[in-house]
Amino acid sequence: MKQNLEIPFETFQNIDELSDIERQLFTAASEIREKAYAPYSDFWVGCAILLDDGQIIQGNNQENAAYPSGLCAERTALYWLSANFPDKKIKKIFIVGGAHHNPSPSPIPPCGSCRQSILEYETKQNHNIELYFSSVQGQVVKCYSIKNLLPFSFDKNHL
């Protein structure tokens, strides 16, 4: 039997359409993106995570000449958060990415490994995490759960 998936998401033409806290997360992700270490790909990414207590955690991508020894911005922020505040709940994640010297206006979604890592923390806290992604300019995409970007996901319930 053939079936179709429906993925709920919202798009915003630019950051002016976002709420104050969402614009604050965009700014935090954009600022930390400028400190990324990406000399090989020139693809700079910043991530800002809003916690349930209002604190914002940031991370950026860190490359290494010995691929795949680097780490994406999302996992840099998530792993630092989990190491330092293991019981905090994540409310929102905002990702801003793109080539440093010639960024595209297309929204930059998280890679597969980052999607799986976000799923781990969403499952752990048993509460959806709103996920926003964009380039440094242009359209923003909002998903209500990482499961919207990772249908048929694999988590601890399969073990």
Backbone as a chain_set.jsonl record, in Angstrom:
{"seq": "MKQNLEIPFETFQNIDELSDIERQLFTAASEIREKAYAPYSDFWVGCAILLDDGQIIQGNNQENAAYPSGLCAERTALYWLSANFPDKKIKKIFIVGGAHHNPSPSPIPPCGSCRQSILEYETKQNHNIELYFSSVQGQVVKCYSIKNLLPFSFDKNHL", "coords": {"N": [[0.833, -1.172, 0.0], [0.678, 2.091, -0.955], [1.718, 5.038, 0.649], [1.689, 8.434, 1.854], [3.816, 10.887, 3.309], [3.303, 13.667, 5.412], [4.756, 16.685, 6.115], [4.859, 18.99, 8.564], [5.707, 22.41, 8.528], [6.966, 25.772, 8.773], [7.573, 28.72, 6.849], [9.482, 31.684, 6.713], [9.947, 34.798, 5.227], [12.047, 36.456, 5.909], [14.138, 37.453, 8.718], [12.748, 39.452, 9.987], [10.126, 38.684, 10.252], [10.065, 37.02, 12.399], [9.664, 36.164, 15.927], [10.675, 38.095, 18.842], [12.446, 36.548, 20.488], [13.209, 34.569, 18.707], [14.543, 36.088, 16.773], [16.626, 36.924, 18.373], [17.916, 34.49, 18.807], [18.669, 33.919, 16.152], [20.516, 36.011, 15.79], [22.436, 35.317, 17.751], [23.299, 32.831, 16.743], [24.308, 33.672, 14.287], [26.386, 35.385, 15.073], [28.155, 33.632, 16.466], [28.759, 31.989, 14.376], [30.558, 33.481, 12.904], [32.911, 32.938, 14.166], [33.626, 30.441, 13.488], [35.674, 27.611, 12.634], [36.699, 26.877, 9.688], [38.612, 26.304, 7.503], [38.932, 24.67, 5.279], [36.56, 23.983, 3.89], [35.24, 26.399, 3.731], [32.712, 26.748, 4.614], [30.673, 28.008, 6.828], [29.102, 27.635, 9.941], [26.754, 28.419, 12.462], [25.235, 27.852, 15.638], [22.546, 28.282, 17.84], [21.147, 27.583, 20.936], [18.22, 27.548, 22.755], [17.474, 27.312, 26.11], [15.269, 25.914, 28.642], [15.356, 27.624, 30.803], [15.838, 30.07, 29.748], [18.442, 30.612, 29.062], [21.005, 30.898, 26.564], [22.857, 28.813, 24.532], [25.748, 28.487, 22.548], [27.324, 27.314, 19.522], [29.786, 26.424, 17.027], [30.919, 25.271, 13.775], [33.776, 23.131, 13.551], [36.479, 22.411, 11.796], [38.838, 19.939, 10.527], [41.911, 18.93, 9.158], [42.125, 16.232, 8.832], [39.66, 14.776, 7.735], [37.033, 12.723, 8.93], [37.325, 14.307, 11.281], [36.468, 16.716, 12.3], [33.752, 18.754, 13.63], [30.278, 19.454, 13.492], [28.397, 22.529, 13.924], [25.961, 22.258, 15.33], [26.24, 19.845, 16.797], [28.511, 20.484, 18.266], [27.496, 22.484, 19.976], [25.344, 21.05, 21.225], [26.666, 18.877, 22.508], [28.419, 20.182, 24.245], [26.547, 21.474, 25.83], [25.191, 19.244, 26.972], [27.289, 18.101, 28.417], [27.798, 20.042, 30.338], [25.35, 20.969, 31.382], [23.469, 18.71, 31.969], [20.798, 18.192, 32.661], [19.176, 20.186, 31.707], [16.492, 21.439, 29.721], [15.866, 21.638, 26.247], [14.482, 24.15, 24.316], [14.408, 25.525, 21.812], [16.238, 25.441, 18.743], [18.453, 27.173, 16.712], [19.859, 27.438, 13.562], [22.355, 28.791, 11.551], [23.825, 28.995, 8.459], [26.259, 28.578, 5.787], [28.32, 29.28, 2.889], [31.217, 31.166, 3.603], [32.33, 33.305, 2.125], [30.629, 33.628, -0.049], [27.673, 33.446, 0.523], [24.677, 31.554, 0.1], [21.216, 32.408, -0.325], [19.5, 30.416, 0.387], [17.879, 28.397, 2.862], [19.804, 26.597, 5.271], [19.743, 23.375, 6.151], [20.14, 21.06, 8.963], [22.701, 18.513, 8.882], [22.582, 14.918, 8.324], [23.814, 13.504, 10.492], [23.69, 15.422, 12.514], [20.939, 15.746, 12.699], [20.225, 13.246, 13.737], [21.541, 13.414, 16.199], [20.209, 15.582, 17.409], [17.716, 14.412, 17.597], [18.253, 12.493, 19.561], [18.472, 14.056, 21.897], [15.957, 15.258, 21.943], [14.37, 13.012, 22.318], [15.386, 12.15, 24.781], [14.571, 14.242, 26.519], [11.882, 14.048, 26.208], [10.194, 15.823, 24.895], [9.222, 17.973, 22.3], [11.533, 19.777, 20.23], [11.746, 22.924, 18.909], [12.915, 23.742, 15.721], [14.902, 25.841, 13.817], [16.154, 26.984, 10.732], [18.44, 28.655, 8.557], [20.051, 30.745, 6.082], [22.581, 33.304, 6.097], [21.092, 35.362, 5.264], [17.816, 36.017, 3.978], [15.268, 33.487, 3.537], [13.733, 31.717, 6.307], [13.311, 28.585, 7.843], [11.039, 26.823, 9.859], [10.671, 24.064, 11.919], [8.654, 21.853, 13.835], [9.536, 19.771, 15.313], [12.356, 17.621, 15.41], [11.735, 15.25, 14.29], [10.169, 15.88, 12.155], [12.023, 16.333, 10.181], [13.275, 13.979, 10.085], [11.861, 11.487, 9.358], [10.646, 8.197, 10.17], [12.496, 7.701, 12.145], [15.261, 6.502, 14.147], [15.546, 5.569, 17.431], [16.116, 5.279, 21.031], [13.989, 3.664, 21.684], [13.946, 1.625, 19.882], [15.826, -0.155, 20.627]], "CA": [[0.0, 0.0, 0.0], [1.425, 3.348, -1.045], [1.291, 6.075, 1.586], [2.444, 9.669, 1.765], [4.125, 11.594, 4.539], [3.079, 15.096, 5.414], [5.712, 17.288, 7.045], [4.473, 20.363, 8.891], [6.777, 23.381, 8.742], [6.631, 27.144, 8.399], [8.661, 29.488, 6.262], [9.453, 33.127, 6.911], [10.732, 35.402, 4.157], [13.275, 36.991, 6.507], [14.095, 37.433, 10.183], [11.797, 40.452, 10.478], [8.854, 38.006, 10.508], [10.228, 36.168, 13.57], [9.436, 36.764, 17.241], [11.882, 38.687, 19.437], [13.379, 35.509, 20.943], [13.73, 33.899, 17.512], [15.551, 36.999, 16.199], [17.771, 36.864, 19.287], [18.617, 33.234, 18.494], [19.31, 34.124, 14.852], [21.69, 36.86, 16.017], [23.434, 34.53, 18.492], [23.856, 31.838, 15.815], [25.088, 34.407, 13.277], [27.613, 35.89, 15.7], [29.086, 32.528, 16.736], [29.161, 31.495, 13.044], [31.728, 34.257, 12.485], [34.09, 32.405, 14.858], [33.811, 29.051, 13.051], [36.973, 27.228, 12.076], [36.357, 26.129, 8.484], [39.554, 26.723, 6.463], [38.962, 23.754, 4.131], [35.312, 24.043, 3.122], [34.74, 27.777, 3.727], [31.291, 26.641, 4.94], [30.626, 28.402, 8.237], [27.797, 27.385, 10.55], [26.573, 28.758, 13.863], [24.046, 27.265, 16.243], [22.145, 28.833, 19.135], [20.167, 26.721, 21.593], [17.489, 28.184, 23.85], [17.125, 26.378, 27.177], [14.015, 26.212, 29.318], [15.549, 28.709, 31.777], [16.108, 31.29, 28.997], [19.862, 30.691, 28.7], [21.326, 30.559, 25.174], [24.134, 28.126, 24.339], [26.172, 28.639, 21.155], [28.385, 26.46, 19.005], [30.062, 26.594, 15.602], [31.612, 24.118, 13.217], [35.215, 23.056, 13.754], [37.021, 21.464, 10.815], [40.142, 19.35, 10.748], [42.472, 18.435, 7.898], [41.851, 14.793, 8.793], [38.218, 14.513, 7.72], [35.934, 13.52, 9.461], [37.636, 14.62, 12.677], [35.814, 17.956, 12.718], [32.419, 18.603, 14.212], [29.294, 20.455, 13.084], [27.999, 23.51, 14.932], [24.869, 21.743, 16.137], [26.746, 18.865, 17.756], [29.404, 21.199, 19.184], [26.648, 23.116, 20.99], [24.604, 20.032, 21.966], [27.533, 18.079, 23.372], [28.878, 21.065, 25.32], [25.383, 21.636, 26.701], [24.957, 18.008, 27.719], [28.401, 17.898, 29.35], [27.777, 21.053, 31.391], [23.999, 21.114, 31.933], [22.806, 17.514, 31.46], [19.375, 18.114, 32.981], [18.442, 21.309, 31.118], [15.631, 21.124, 28.58], [16.052, 22.469, 25.056], [13.22, 24.624, 23.744], [14.562, 25.891, 20.403], [17.573, 25.44, 18.15], [18.514, 28.001, 15.498], [21.074, 27.156, 12.8], [22.632, 29.723, 10.453], [24.997, 28.46, 7.78], [26.519, 28.866, 4.384], [29.684, 29.648, 2.515], [31.595, 32.419, 4.254], [32.595, 34.379, 1.173], [29.558, 33.766, -1.033], [26.555, 32.666, 1.065], [23.43, 31.418, -0.642], [20.063, 32.795, 0.501], [18.71, 29.228, 0.71], [18.046, 27.904, 4.23], [20.759, 25.494, 5.402], [19.254, 22.441, 7.165], [21.18, 20.256, 9.608], [23.083, 17.277, 8.189], [21.997, 13.705, 8.886], [24.376, 13.207, 11.814], [23.139, 16.401, 13.457], [19.526, 15.402, 12.896], [20.181, 12.106, 14.652], [21.956, 13.89, 17.522], [19.106, 16.369, 17.948], [16.692, 13.43, 17.959], [18.643, 11.877, 20.834], [18.141, 14.966, 22.999], [14.507, 15.414, 21.962], [13.86, 11.782, 22.925], [15.807, 12.168, 26.193], [13.766, 15.179, 27.298], [10.49, 13.696, 25.977], [9.487, 17.053, 24.519], [9.682, 18.462, 21.0], [12.433, 20.924, 20.127], [11.532, 23.696, 17.686], [14.157, 23.841, 14.971], [14.908, 26.887, 12.806], [17.401, 27.032, 9.974], [18.492, 29.706, 7.543], [21.361, 31.243, 5.678], [22.814, 34.579, 6.775], [20.069, 36.273, 4.763], [16.763, 35.319, 3.255], [14.211, 32.687, 4.131], [13.943, 30.911, 7.502], [12.391, 27.458, 7.953], [10.768, 26.379, 11.231], [10.07, 22.745, 12.105], [8.137, 21.721, 15.198], [10.239, 18.649, 15.923], [13.351, 17.044, 14.502], [11.088, 14.13, 13.6], [9.68, 16.385, 10.876], [13.127, 16.227, 9.227], [13.858, 12.645, 10.197], [10.787, 10.504, 9.492], [11.1, 6.82, 10.389], [13.728, 7.857, 12.917], [15.745, 5.433, 15.012], [15.919, 6.082, 18.757], [16.307, 4.276, 22.082], [12.829, 2.767, 21.738], [14.181, 0.497, 18.987], [16.867, -1.022, 21.195]], "C": [[0.882, 1.241, 0.0], [0.822, 4.361, -0.072], [2.166, 7.303, 1.396], [2.682, 10.239, 3.148], [3.793, 13.064, 4.371], [3.973, 15.695, 6.487], [5.288, 18.721, 7.327], [5.701, 21.237, 9.121], [6.261, 24.745, 8.339], [7.832, 27.763, 7.712], [8.401, 30.973, 6.524], [10.364, 33.73, 5.858], [12.041, 36.003, 4.651], [13.104, 37.054, 8.015], [13.132, 38.464, 10.763], [10.441, 39.844, 10.819], [8.894, 37.14, 11.767], [9.884, 36.924, 14.854], [10.752, 37.345, 17.767], [12.893, 37.623, 19.834], [13.975, 34.773, 19.745], [14.773, 34.768, 16.82], [16.805, 37.008, 17.072], [18.585, 35.591, 19.033], [19.326, 33.319, 17.142], [20.592, 34.931, 15.023], [22.787, 36.091, 16.725], [24.096, 33.496, 17.581], [24.732, 32.507, 14.759], [26.414, 34.89, 13.849], [28.616, 34.765, 15.954], [29.565, 31.9, 15.424], [30.427, 32.2, 12.587], [33.018, 33.802, 13.167], [34.358, 30.949, 14.476], [35.232, 28.839, 12.536], [36.694, 26.312, 10.891], [37.288, 26.504, 7.336], [39.527, 25.853, 5.205], [37.719, 23.89, 3.262], [34.814, 25.474, 2.909], [33.229, 27.799, 3.994], [31.152, 26.84, 6.441], [29.205, 28.249, 8.771], [27.838, 27.786, 12.016], [25.265, 28.189, 14.36], [23.795, 27.935, 17.585], [21.011, 27.974, 19.68], [19.542, 27.488, 22.749], [17.078, 27.12, 24.853], [15.837, 26.813, 27.872], [14.141, 27.311, 30.371], [15.884, 30.038, 31.095], [17.556, 31.463, 28.572], [20.042, 30.269, 27.241], [22.735, 29.986, 25.12], [24.48, 28.224, 22.855], [27.249, 27.613, 20.796], [28.593, 26.748, 17.534], [30.826, 25.384, 15.09], [33.126, 24.268, 13.359], [35.759, 21.985, 12.823], [38.4, 20.965, 11.225], [40.626, 18.814, 9.413], [42.235, 16.936, 7.732], [40.346, 14.582, 8.893], [37.986, 13.081, 8.161], [36.152, 13.915, 10.929], [37.008, 15.916, 13.174], [34.433, 17.676, 13.283], [31.527, 19.764, 13.774], [28.925, 21.364, 14.25], [26.938, 22.958, 15.877], [25.377, 20.777, 17.202], [27.746, 19.492, 18.719], [28.58, 21.798, 20.319], [25.924, 22.078, 21.85], [25.49, 19.277, 22.953], [28.095, 18.913, 24.518], [27.753, 21.245, 26.335], [25.178, 20.404, 27.574], [26.055, 17.739, 28.748], [28.31, 18.842, 30.544], [26.429, 21.225, 32.083], [23.15, 19.909, 31.514], [21.299, 17.442, 31.714], [18.549, 19.267, 32.423], [17.634, 20.823, 29.921], [15.877, 22.133, 27.457], [14.683, 22.855, 24.51], [13.323, 24.847, 22.246], [16.026, 25.78, 19.999], [17.495, 26.269, 16.872], [19.868, 27.792, 14.841], [21.187, 28.174, 11.666], [23.901, 29.229, 9.76], [25.123, 28.918, 6.353], [27.97, 29.204, 4.148], [30.012, 31.018, 3.104], [31.717, 33.559, 3.255], [31.484, 34.605, 0.154], [28.325, 32.986, -0.568], [25.334, 32.674, 0.155], [22.285, 31.89, 0.251], [19.192, 31.6, 0.901], [18.945, 28.79, 2.155], [18.94, 26.665, 4.264], [20.28, 24.552, 6.512], [20.403, 21.673, 7.825], [21.463, 18.982, 8.803], [22.437, 16.076, 8.9], [22.508, 13.367, 10.272], [23.832, 14.162, 12.868], [21.666, 16.139, 13.719], [19.394, 14.263, 13.896], [20.563, 12.534, 16.065], [20.862, 14.726, 18.179], [17.977, 15.443, 18.394], [17.0, 12.792, 19.31], [18.227, 12.758, 22.014], [16.641, 15.236, 23.073], [13.862, 14.194, 22.632], [14.171, 11.764, 24.42], [14.898, 13.067, 27.021], [12.265, 14.948, 27.127], [9.63, 14.934, 25.694], [10.071, 17.559, 23.207], [10.593, 19.676, 21.143], [12.091, 21.634, 18.819], [12.883, 23.915, 17.017], [13.988, 24.876, 13.855], [16.219, 26.791, 12.039], [17.289, 28.037, 8.844], [19.919, 29.876, 7.045], [21.551, 32.558, 6.427], [21.798, 35.633, 6.336], [18.976, 35.446, 4.119], [15.839, 34.508, 4.134], [14.657, 31.894, 5.358], [12.89, 29.803, 7.491], [12.272, 27.078, 9.429], [10.097, 25.017, 11.181], [9.687, 22.609, 13.574], [8.793, 20.604, 15.984], [11.264, 18.157, 14.913], [12.76, 15.863, 13.737], [10.467, 14.572, 12.286], [10.742, 16.281, 9.793], [13.752, 14.836, 9.202], [12.743, 11.61, 10.376], [11.363, 9.093, 9.547], [12.419, 6.815, 11.173], [14.003, 6.653, 13.815], [16.15, 6.043, 16.341], [15.978, 4.94, 19.755], [15.145, 3.282, 22.164], [12.974, 1.563, 20.804], [15.207, -0.503, 19.538], [16.294, -2.035, 22.163]], "O": [[1.736, 1.404, 0.872], [-0.395, 4.521, 0.02], [3.26, 7.214, 0.838], [1.854, 10.091, 4.046], [3.988, 13.633, 3.297], [3.948, 15.258, 7.638], [5.347, 19.574, 6.441], [6.626, 20.843, 9.83], [5.247, 24.862, 7.65], [8.973, 27.376, 7.965], [7.261, 31.436, 6.549], [11.455, 33.212, 5.623], [13.025, 36.059, 3.913], [12.031, 36.739, 8.532], [12.74, 38.351, 11.924], [9.682, 40.427, 11.594], [7.87, 36.584, 12.163], [9.82, 38.153, 14.87], [11.815, 37.106, 17.194], [14.081, 37.77, 19.548], [15.146, 34.394, 19.781], [15.779, 34.254, 16.331], [17.921, 37.091, 16.559], [19.816, 35.628, 19.048], [20.453, 32.845, 17.0], [21.632, 34.578, 14.467], [23.954, 36.196, 16.346], [25.31, 33.304, 17.637], [25.775, 31.973, 14.381], [27.446, 34.812, 13.183], [29.806, 34.93, 15.685], [30.661, 31.341, 15.37], [31.282, 31.585, 11.949], [34.104, 34.236, 12.784], [35.217, 30.298, 15.071], [35.892, 29.768, 12.069], [36.479, 25.113, 11.065], [36.821, 26.975, 6.299], [40.05, 26.261, 4.167], [37.816, 23.91, 2.035], [34.038, 25.721, 1.986], [32.549, 28.762, 3.64], [31.475, 25.95, 7.228], [28.237, 28.674, 8.14], [28.816, 27.533, 12.72], [24.302, 28.058, 13.604], [24.721, 28.133, 18.372], [20.043, 27.678, 18.979], [20.244, 28.012, 23.614], [16.416, 26.145, 24.499], [15.379, 27.943, 27.704], [13.13, 27.875, 30.789], [16.182, 31.022, 31.771], [17.867, 32.368, 27.799], [19.328, 29.398, 26.744], [23.686, 30.6, 25.603], [23.608, 28.063, 22.001], [27.977, 27.12, 21.657], [27.694, 27.254, 16.861], [31.319, 24.571, 15.872], [33.673, 25.369, 13.297], [35.53, 20.794, 13.034], [39.033, 21.495, 12.138], [39.834, 18.3, 8.623], [42.155, 16.438, 6.61], [39.814, 14.26, 9.955], [38.775, 12.235, 7.74], [35.215, 13.85, 11.725], [37.023, 16.178, 14.376], [34.004, 16.528, 13.4], [31.972, 20.909, 13.697], [29.116, 21.011, 15.414], [27.011, 23.168, 17.088], [24.994, 20.874, 18.368], [27.825, 19.077, 19.875], [28.924, 21.639, 21.49], [25.893, 22.208, 23.074], [25.104, 19.064, 24.102], [28.236, 18.418, 25.635], [27.976, 21.177, 27.544], [25.01, 20.523, 28.788], [25.783, 17.211, 29.825], [28.706, 18.475, 31.65], [26.381, 21.592, 33.257], [22.189, 20.083, 30.765], [20.6, 16.691, 31.034], [17.34, 19.319, 32.645], [18.046, 19.91, 29.205], [16.069, 23.324, 27.702], [13.833, 21.997, 24.272], [12.452, 24.422, 21.488], [16.929, 25.996, 20.807], [16.591, 26.092, 16.056], [20.906, 27.95, 15.484], [20.235, 28.39, 10.917], [24.937, 29.065, 10.405], [24.23, 29.551, 5.788], [28.746, 29.39, 5.085], [29.174, 31.919, 3.1], [31.251, 34.666, 3.522], [31.411, 35.677, -0.446], [27.961, 31.983, -1.181], [25.014, 33.682, -0.475], [22.38, 31.78, 1.474], [18.245, 31.758, 1.672], [20.082, 28.807, 2.628], [18.845, 25.795, 3.398], [20.394, 24.888, 7.691], [21.514, 21.645, 7.296], [20.58, 18.447, 8.134], [21.822, 16.228, 9.956], [21.726, 12.983, 11.142], [23.544, 13.75, 13.992], [21.199, 16.295, 14.847], [18.553, 14.308, 14.794], [19.966, 12.061, 17.033], [20.615, 14.592, 19.377], [17.358, 15.66, 19.436], [16.093, 12.576, 20.114], [17.694, 12.265, 23.008], [16.107, 15.424, 24.166], [12.923, 14.333, 23.416], [13.318, 11.404, 25.231], [14.494, 12.686, 28.12], [11.46, 15.575, 27.815], [8.508, 15.066, 26.184], [11.29, 17.567, 23.032], [10.439, 20.487, 22.056], [12.139, 21.028, 17.748], [13.871, 24.234, 17.679], [13.056, 24.798, 13.055], [17.272, 26.545, 12.628], [16.226, 28.247, 8.26], [20.854, 29.237, 7.527], [20.753, 32.886, 7.305], [21.667, 36.677, 6.974], [19.2, 34.292, 3.756], [15.653, 34.802, 5.315], [15.803, 31.454, 5.443], [11.726, 30.045, 7.171], [13.267, 27.02, 10.152], [9.091, 24.829, 10.497], [10.332, 23.19, 14.448], [8.615, 20.509, 17.199], [11.06, 18.266, 13.704], [13.237, 15.519, 12.656], [10.256, 13.75, 11.394], [10.413, 16.155, 8.614], [14.642, 14.555, 8.4], [12.675, 10.936, 11.404], [12.448, 8.838, 9.024], [13.326, 6.03, 10.895], [13.1, 5.902, 14.184], [16.999, 6.933, 16.385], [15.9, 3.771, 19.376], [15.318, 2.172, 22.668], [12.221, 0.595, 20.914], [15.415, -1.571, 18.961], [17.037, -2.838, 22.728]]}, "num_chains": 1, "name": "protein.A"}
